[in-house]
């Protein structure tokens, strides 16, 4: 049984789910700033920066997953966006 197509489909589904979740999150950040008169480029920048927190926070926590069972559960609980 070949699992590569199944893993690819799962990864694609996860990426789409994260993108769907990040859209309203970015809108919540940028809409009030735009309503206060901030330029569009600056609100877009803040919107992008608010989304960069997740991969930055995920990286050290993911590396902790390989150190042991108890630490793995704690590090997974600390991941942003959960």
N, CA, C and O of each residue as an XYZ file, in Angstrom:
328
protein
N       0.842     -1.189      0.000
C       0.000      0.000      0.000
C       0.880      1.243      0.000
O       1.772      1.380      0.838
N       0.634      2.126     -0.920
C       1.428      3.340     -1.041
C       0.743      4.475     -0.274
O      -0.430      4.769     -0.504
N       1.478      5.100      0.628
C       0.886      6.142      1.467
C       1.222      7.555      1.005
O       0.702      8.515      1.573
N       2.075      7.716     -0.008
C       2.477      9.054     -0.455
C       1.289      9.905     -0.904
O       1.207     11.067     -0.505
N       0.352      9.376     -1.723
C      -0.798     10.218     -2.104
C      -1.658     10.605     -0.900
O      -2.186     11.715     -0.838
N      -1.793      9.693      0.044
C      -2.582      9.985      1.239
C      -1.918     11.069      2.079
O      -2.596     11.963      2.585
N      -0.598     10.997      2.230
C       0.130     12.019      2.980
C       0.069     13.367      2.271
O      -0.055     14.407      2.918
N       0.155     13.351      0.951
C       0.069     14.590      0.177
C      -1.300     15.223      0.341
O      -1.413     16.436      0.521
N      -2.336     14.408      0.280
C      -3.691     14.916      0.461
C      -3.872     15.488      1.867
O      -4.490     16.539      2.036
N      -3.340     14.804      2.867
C      -3.438     15.295      4.244
C      -2.702     16.607      4.441
O      -3.187     17.503      5.132
N      -1.527     16.719      3.831
C      -0.760     17.962      3.933
C      -1.483     19.103      3.234
O      -1.505     20.227      3.737
N      -2.070     18.824      2.085
C      -2.819     19.846      1.360
C      -4.046     20.287      2.150
O      -4.340     21.479      2.228
N      -4.757     19.334      2.732
C      -5.925     19.667      3.543
C      -5.539     20.510      4.754
O      -6.251     21.449      5.111
N      -4.424     20.181      5.380
C      -3.945     20.952      6.522
C      -3.577     22.372      6.100
O      -3.920     23.330      6.793
N      -2.882     22.519      4.972
C      -2.494     23.850      4.485
C      -3.721     24.697      4.161
O      -3.743     25.892      4.457
N      -4.731     24.096      3.562
C      -5.956     24.828      3.240
C      -6.671     25.239      4.531
O      -7.180     26.355      4.638
N      -6.702     24.339      5.497
C      -7.332     24.671      6.782
C      -6.631     25.809      7.496
O      -7.287     26.681      8.066
N      -5.321     25.812      7.473
C      -4.564     26.895      8.105
C      -4.819     28.210      7.376
O      -4.975     29.251      8.014
N      -4.862     28.171      6.046
C      -5.127     29.391      5.276
C      -6.516     29.942      5.567
O      -6.690     31.154      5.690
N      -7.506     29.057      5.679
C      -8.871     29.500      5.991
C      -8.917     30.131      7.377
O      -9.615     31.124      7.581
N      -8.193     29.572      8.317
C      -8.172     30.110      9.679
C      -7.408     31.426      9.745
O      -7.772     32.303     10.528
N      -6.363     31.585      8.946
C      -5.544     32.790      8.990
C      -6.207     33.995      8.336
O      -5.884     35.132      8.680
N      -7.125     33.773      7.402
C      -7.754     34.908      6.728
C      -8.528     35.798      7.698
O      -8.271     37.001      7.728
N      -9.463     35.270      8.492
C     -10.164     36.168      9.427
C      -9.245     36.710     10.516
O      -9.456     37.814     11.019
N      -8.231     35.938     10.877
C      -7.281     36.412     11.878
C      -6.551     37.662     11.380
O      -6.388     38.627     12.127
N      -6.119     37.642     10.133
C      -5.469     38.815      9.552
C      -6.430     39.975      9.382
O      -6.044     41.131      9.556
N      -7.670     39.681      9.047
C      -8.670     40.739      8.893
C      -8.945     41.428     10.226
O      -9.132     42.644     10.272
N      -8.970     40.658     11.304
C      -9.195     41.233     12.634
C      -8.065     42.188     12.992
O      -8.288     43.181     13.684
N      -6.875     41.899     12.534
C      -5.732     42.770     12.816
C      -5.789     44.026     11.947
O      -5.595     45.133     12.449
N      -6.051     43.866     10.653
C      -5.894     44.985      9.730
C      -7.111     45.902      9.614
O      -6.941     47.093      9.349
N      -8.312     45.401      9.798
C      -9.499     46.240      9.602
C      -9.589     47.411     10.575
O      -9.875     48.524     10.134
N      -9.361     47.222     11.870
C      -9.410     48.391     12.764
C      -8.315     49.417     12.452
O      -8.528     50.622     12.585
N      -7.147     48.929     12.039
C      -6.068     49.858     11.694
C      -6.442     50.684     10.466
O      -6.186     51.887     10.416
N      -7.045     50.033      9.485
C      -7.471     50.739      8.276
C      -8.586     51.725      8.593
O      -8.625     52.814      8.021
N      -9.499     51.358      9.502
C     -10.589     52.252      9.878
C     -10.073     53.508     10.569
O     -10.712     54.559     10.509
N      -8.926     53.403     11.220
C      -8.319     54.566     11.879
C      -7.485     55.417     10.935
O      -6.907     56.420     11.354
N      -7.415     55.029      9.663
C      -6.746     55.848      8.675
C      -5.327     55.426      8.331
O      -4.621     56.164      7.642
N      -4.897     54.279      8.784
C      -3.553     53.802      8.455
C      -3.510     53.412      6.976
O      -4.490     52.875      6.460
N      -2.401     53.670      6.288
C      -2.299     53.310      4.860
C      -2.458     51.805      4.629
O      -2.158     50.988      5.499
N      -2.942     51.465      3.425
C      -3.192     50.060      3.095
C      -1.928     49.220      3.183
O      -1.971     48.096      3.682
N      -0.802     49.745      2.708
C       0.434     48.953      2.724
C       0.867     48.633      4.144
O       1.404     47.557      4.406
N       0.633     49.567      5.066
C       1.040     49.336      6.447
C       0.122     48.313      7.129
O       0.591     47.476      7.901
N      -1.177     48.382      6.845
C      -2.091     47.385      7.425
C      -1.789     46.003      6.861
O      -1.879     45.004      7.575
N      -1.428     45.945      5.567
C      -1.051     44.668      4.972
C       0.200     44.109      5.649
O       0.286     42.910      5.913
N       1.168     44.982      5.928
C       2.392     44.558      6.597
C       2.087     43.975      7.986
O       2.619     42.926      8.350
N       1.244     44.647      8.746
C       0.876     44.144     10.068
C       0.106     42.827      9.973
O       0.245     41.945     10.820
N      -0.701     42.715      8.930
C      -1.449     41.477      8.711
C      -0.496     40.309      8.451
O      -0.678     39.220      8.996
N       0.503     40.539      7.630
C       1.495     39.491      7.319
C       2.310     39.157      8.558
O       2.551     37.985      8.845
N       2.736     40.177      9.294
C       3.542     39.944     10.497
C       2.765     39.156     11.558
O       3.351     38.357     12.288
N       1.451     39.378     11.644
C       0.664     38.616     12.617
C       0.596     37.137     12.246
O       0.455     36.289     13.127
N       0.692     36.817     10.963
C       0.694     35.423     10.527
C       2.044     34.743     10.670
O       2.112     33.515     10.703
N       3.119     35.516     10.755
C       4.458     34.937     10.883
C       4.730     34.376     12.280
O       5.693     33.635     12.477
N       3.895     34.724     13.230
C       4.088     34.249     14.596
C       3.957     32.724     14.665
O       4.682     32.075     15.419
N       3.049     32.159     13.896
C       2.799     30.724     13.983
C       3.999     29.871     13.579
O       4.398     29.003     14.356
N       4.599     30.077     12.392
C       5.759     29.230     12.065
C       6.958     29.499     12.961
O       7.734     28.585     13.240
N       7.122     30.733     13.415
C       8.240     31.039     14.308
C       8.054     30.325     15.646
O       9.014     29.795     16.205
N       6.837     30.310     16.156
C       6.564     29.619     17.419
C       6.542     28.111     17.277
O       6.812     27.390     18.238
N       6.224     27.632     16.091
C       6.132     26.190     15.873
C       7.508     25.531     15.829
O       7.672     24.421     16.335
N       8.484     26.185     15.240
C       9.791     25.569     15.006
C      10.477     25.049     16.268
O      10.869     23.882     16.290
N      10.645     25.863     17.332
C      11.306     25.307     18.520
C      10.461     24.239     19.209
O      11.002     23.286     19.772
N       9.145     24.392     19.168
C       8.282     23.392     19.798
C       8.338     22.070     19.052
O       8.294     21.008     19.673
N       8.434     22.118     17.744
C       8.515     20.892     16.950
C       9.813     20.151     17.249
O       9.824     18.922     17.321
N      10.897     20.882     17.422
C      12.170     20.229     17.712
C      12.159     19.571     19.088
O      12.863     18.584     19.302
N      11.376     20.097     20.017
C      11.269     19.487     21.342
C      10.503     18.164     21.313
O      10.618     17.361     22.239
N       9.735     17.936     20.272
C       8.926     16.717     20.183
C       9.781     15.455     20.132
O       9.297     14.371     20.458
N      11.018     15.576     19.735
C      11.868     14.407     19.589
C      12.665     14.092     20.850
O      13.477     13.167     20.846
N      12.449     14.844     21.927
C      13.247     14.647     23.134
C      12.626     13.679     24.121
O      13.337     13.148     24.974
N      11.357     13.433     24.040
C      10.740     12.487     24.963
C       9.233     12.652     24.991
O       8.697     13.644     24.497
N       8.560     11.683     25.565
C       7.099     11.672     25.581
C       6.479     12.831     26.332
O       5.584     13.493     25.807
N       6.932     13.094     27.552
C       6.330     14.157     28.355
C       6.596     15.527     27.744
O       5.701     16.370     27.684
N       7.811     15.745     27.299
C       8.141     17.036     26.705
C       7.385     17.213     25.388
O       6.997     18.328     25.041
N       7.177     16.132     24.663
C       6.450     16.220     23.401
C       5.032     16.706     23.634
O       4.548     17.566     22.899
N       4.360     16.175     24.638
C       2.997     16.608     24.908
C       2.954     18.075     25.330
O       2.056     18.814     24.928
N       3.910     18.487     26.125
C       3.949     19.879     26.555
C       4.232     20.795     25.370
O       3.583     21.831     25.223
N       5.186     20.429     24.527
C       5.538     21.288     23.397
C       4.411     21.380     22.392
O       4.207     22.443     21.807
N       3.675     20.314     22.172
C       2.536     20.366     21.261
C       1.431     21.246     21.835
O       0.722     21.918     21.085
N       1.279     21.249     23.145
C       0.273     22.101     23.770
C       0.633     23.573     23.667
O      -0.253     24.426     23.705
N       1.914     23.887     23.538
C       2.357     25.277     23.480
C       2.383     25.858     22.076
O       2.709     27.034     21.914
N       2.055     25.088     21.074
C       2.120     25.575     19.707
C       1.056     26.651     19.487
O      -0.070     26.514     19.966
N       1.405     27.718     18.765
C       0.435     28.772     18.506
C      -0.619     28.310     17.510
O      -0.376     27.425     16.690
N      -1.762     28.909     17.595
C      -2.825     28.613     16.638
C      -3.656     27.399     16.992
O      -4.446     26.935     16.170
N      -3.502     26.885     18.169
C      -4.262     25.690     18.557
C      -5.490     26.062     19.345
O      -6.250     25.185     19.755
